Amino acid sequence: MTSRAAAHQLLASAQAITAELAGAGFGVARQAPPAVVTPTGMDLFDAMVTDPDVRAATRALFRDGHHSRAVEEGFKFLNNAVKGRSGNHDLDGPNLMHHAFSESAPVLCLNRMRTASQKDEQAGYRFMLAGAMSGIRNPRAHDHALRDEPEVALEMLTLANHLMQRVRTSTRTRRRARP
């Protein structure tokens, strides 16, 4: 017997038992299955993009279907936040990130930079921030035909949100901001 035939036979048996119980006075209450609530794109956006400033810079664009532009604005906001926190307004994009989050002479520290693991974390975020500027922000700033699907845009905005949280919790060193 195939699995399909077995499933049909099992279903028929269950229905027969249910009918027998109902006939004997045992009312089997049927409950409607719980309603499945499918979150909207905006529900997901609001759950994932929690930084108030990143949300303010991107929400209306995302809601209106301008997903690539929302991503661009989110990463431009992140870039400008690093400029402000580091005090360096002369550099931009990847160069700014490499300078501000350097392991050897950082302007912004994500941790105490005492152990190899802490220095690795600083380096990793430096490369993520620089890579986000090169690989996410710049293509959207220079290619107006680029279109992101909502799910992909939300993934990138979630990354911007996370990186913004790390920038916010970084501490400024006494080092001069200019290279």
C-alpha positions as CSV (number, residue, x, y, z in Angstrom):
1,M,0.0,0.0,0.0
2,T,1.3,3.4,-0.9
3,S,1.7,6.1,1.7
4,R,-1.0,8.1,0.0
5,A,-3.4,5.2,0.2
6,A,-2.4,4.6,3.9
7,A,-3.1,8.2,4.7
8,H,-6.6,8.0,3.0
9,Q,-7.4,4.8,5.0
10,L,-6.2,6.4,8.2
11,L,-8.4,9.5,7.6
12,A,-11.4,7.4,6.8
13,S,-10.9,5.4,10.0
14,A,-10.7,8.6,12.0
15,Q,-13.8,10.0,10.5
16,A,-15.7,6.7,11.2
17,I,-14.6,6.8,14.9
18,T,-15.6,10.5,15.1
19,A,-19.1,9.6,13.7
20,E,-19.5,6.7,16.1
21,L,-18.6,8.8,19.1
22,A,-21.0,11.6,18.0
23,G,-23.7,8.9,17.5
24,A,-23.1,7.6,21.1
25,G,-23.7,11.1,22.5
26,F,-20.1,12.0,22.9
27,G,-20.0,15.3,21.1
28,V,-16.6,15.9,19.7
29,A,-16.2,19.6,19.5
30,R,-14.4,20.7,16.5
31,Q,-12.2,23.7,16.9
32,A,-11.2,25.9,14.1
33,P,-7.5,25.9,13.7
34,P,-5.8,29.0,15.1
35,A,-5.6,31.8,12.6
36,V,-2.2,32.1,11.1
37,V,-1.1,35.7,11.1
38,T,1.4,36.4,8.4
39,P,3.4,39.5,9.3
40,T,3.6,42.2,6.7
41,G,6.8,43.7,5.4
42,M,6.3,46.6,7.7
43,D,5.7,44.4,10.7
44,L,9.0,42.7,9.9
45,F,10.7,46.1,9.3
46,D,9.5,47.4,12.7
47,A,10.6,44.2,14.5
48,M,14.1,44.2,12.9
49,V,15.0,47.9,12.4
50,T,15.0,49.0,16.0
51,D,17.5,51.9,16.0
52,P,15.3,55.0,16.1
53,D,17.6,57.0,13.8
54,V,18.1,54.3,11.2
55,R,14.3,53.7,11.3
56,A,13.5,57.4,10.9
57,A,15.9,57.6,7.9
58,T,14.5,54.5,6.1
59,R,11.0,53.6,7.2
60,A,8.9,55.8,4.8
61,L,11.1,54.8,1.9
62,F,10.8,51.1,2.7
63,R,7.0,51.4,3.3
64,D,6.6,53.2,-0.1
65,G,8.4,50.5,-1.9
66,H,11.7,52.4,-2.5
67,H,13.7,49.5,-1.0
68,S,17.1,50.2,-2.6
69,R,16.8,53.9,-1.6
70,A,15.9,52.9,1.9
71,V,19.1,50.7,2.1
72,E,21.2,53.5,0.7
73,E,19.9,56.0,3.2
74,G,20.4,53.6,6.1
75,F,24.1,53.1,5.2
76,K,24.6,56.8,4.5
77,F,23.2,57.5,8.0
78,L,25.6,54.9,9.4
79,N,28.5,56.6,7.5
80,N,27.6,60.0,8.8
81,A,27.2,58.7,12.4
82,V,30.8,57.4,12.2
83,K,31.9,60.8,10.9
84,G,30.2,62.5,13.8
85,R,31.4,60.0,16.5
86,S,35.0,60.0,15.2
87,G,35.1,63.8,14.5
88,N,36.6,63.0,11.1
89,H,34.6,64.7,8.4
90,D,37.4,64.6,5.8
91,L,37.2,60.8,5.1
92,D,34.2,58.9,3.8
93,G,33.1,55.3,3.2
94,P,35.6,52.5,3.5
95,N,38.5,54.9,4.2
96,L,36.7,56.4,7.1
97,M,35.8,53.0,8.5
98,H,39.4,51.7,8.2
99,H,40.7,54.8,9.9
100,A,38.1,55.1,12.7
101,F,38.2,51.4,13.6
102,S,41.8,50.6,13.1
103,E,43.2,48.0,15.5
104,S,46.6,49.7,15.8
105,A,45.5,53.3,16.4
106,P,41.7,53.4,16.6
107,V,39.6,56.6,16.9
108,L,36.5,54.5,17.9
109,C,36.9,51.3,20.0
110,L,34.3,48.6,20.2
111,N,35.9,47.1,23.3
112,R,39.0,47.5,25.5
113,M,41.4,46.2,22.9
114,R,43.4,44.2,25.4
115,T,43.2,40.6,24.2
116,A,43.8,39.1,20.8
117,S,40.1,38.3,20.6
118,Q,39.1,41.9,21.3
119,K,41.5,43.1,18.6
120,D,40.0,40.5,16.2
121,E,36.6,41.8,17.0
122,Q,37.7,45.4,16.2
123,A,39.3,44.2,13.0
124,G,36.2,42.2,12.0
125,Y,33.8,45.1,12.5
126,R,36.2,47.5,10.7
127,F,36.1,45.2,7.7
128,M,32.3,44.8,7.9
129,L,31.8,48.5,8.1
130,A,34.2,49.2,5.2
131,G,32.6,46.4,3.2
132,A,29.1,47.7,3.8
133,M,30.1,51.0,2.4
134,S,31.8,49.5,-0.7
135,G,29.4,46.6,-1.3
136,I,26.0,48.0,-0.1
137,R,26.0,51.8,0.0
138,N,28.1,52.6,-3.0
139,P,26.3,50.5,-5.6
140,R,22.9,52.0,-4.6
141,A,24.4,55.5,-4.6
142,H,25.8,55.2,-8.1
143,D,23.4,52.8,-9.9
144,H,19.9,54.3,-9.9
145,A,18.6,51.3,-11.9
146,L,19.5,48.9,-9.0
147,R,16.4,47.4,-7.4
148,D,16.2,45.4,-4.2
149,E,13.5,43.0,-3.3
150,P,11.8,43.8,0.0
151,E,13.3,40.7,1.8
152,V,16.8,41.5,0.6
153,A,16.5,45.2,1.6
154,L,15.3,44.2,5.0
155,E,18.3,41.9,5.5
156,M,20.6,44.8,4.6
157,L,18.7,47.2,6.8
158,T,19.0,44.7,9.7
159,L,22.7,44.8,9.2
160,A,22.8,48.6,9.2
161,N,20.8,48.5,12.4
162,H,23.3,46.1,14.0
163,L,26.3,48.1,12.9
164,M,24.7,51.3,14.1
165,Q,24.2,49.8,17.5
166,R,27.9,48.9,17.6
167,V,28.9,52.4,16.5
168,R,26.7,53.9,19.3
169,T,28.4,51.7,21.9
170,S,31.9,52.4,20.7
171,T,34.1,54.7,22.8
172,R,36.2,57.5,21.4
173,T,39.9,57.5,22.1
174,R,42.0,60.5,22.8
175,R,43.7,60.1,19.4
176,R,43.3,62.9,16.9
177,A,40.5,62.3,14.5
178,R,42.4,63.3,11.4
179,P,44.7,60.8,9.6
